[in-house]
Every structure is written in structure tokens, then in C-alpha cells.
Amino acid sequence: MNIIENIFGEVCKTLFPIHEEVYLGNSKSSISICTLSSIHLLKDIANSELMNNIALVGRLLSENKGIDSIIRYVNSNPFMKTIILCGQEVLGHKPGYSLLALYKNGIDSTGRIINSSSPDPVLNVSSNEVQKFRSKVRIINKIGVTDLEEITNLVQSIKD
């Protein structure tokens, strides 16, 4: 089944290209924002004064490679403490809910996110990297929130 999924994935990339986008802000901030599939929210945040108060804003479209990237970024950034998870969830893949399941439950011996309902929540990072991530960062679940003012107020309420 993985061969068919890989072929379908490559066809989708060609027919429906989705550019991965991350915008860097204040490198000393301990806060990052993940807008899941909400491209308009991503652009609104990237073009706002909020960038002075956050390390970065980016999207999360997959329950595996995308989460691997988040774990590596958080573990390599000495300042990172908080991820605000907002925007609309990616239907079918549910990477936001997989990230929350990872944060709560970790991974099993095969790298699969425990209690994830996503179709392929298997990570390539090590269990040590996952444990470091889980102990280092907190995730604020605001899945479904797309209001820039609400997110701005939340960021302002967080103490670095």
C-alpha cells in the first residue's frame, strides 16, 4: 500500500503544488505559531507586527515529515518554549491532532505517534528527540482559531 500512497503523493505534488512556507521573526522569542492549513492566517501573521514577538510562523500539512521538522527546529533552538497551534486542520491528515497526540503520548517502538488518528503518523526522529521535544515545549491548542486579533492577544499574554 505504501507504493501506491507514494505514487499518489507525487501526483498530488505535481497537480496541486503546496509551497512550504515559514516566516522568521524575532530569533530570541520563545514562541512560535503553527497555522496548520490556513494560508491566509499565515500571510496575515507574517505581515503583522506580531512577527516582532514570535520566533517564526509556519504551516503544518503532514502528520509525519512536518512534525519531524517541528521537533528538529524546537530541539535545536535554545529559546523555544511555546508553540501556538491554530488555524484550520488539514482534513484527512489531521497533523495538528497528531502533534497534540505526540505531545501527550509520545511514539511507540516503530516511531508511530501513539493514539494518532492520522493515516500515516510515523516519524523518523528518534525517541530521544521526541522526549526532548515533549519536555522542552508546551503546545497551546487553538485549532480552529483564525482570528489574528485573538492570536495576537494570546501571544501578548504569554510570559517569556
Buried (B, 14 or more C-beta within 10 A) or exposed (E): EEEEEEEEEEEEEEEEEEEEEBBEBBEEBBBBBBBBBBBEBBBBBBEBEBBEBBBBBBBBBBBBBBBBBBBBBBBEBEEBBBBBBBBBBBEEBBBBBBBBBBBEEBBEEEBBBEBBEBEBBBBEBEEEBBEBBBEBBEBBBBBEBBEBEEBBEBBEEBEE
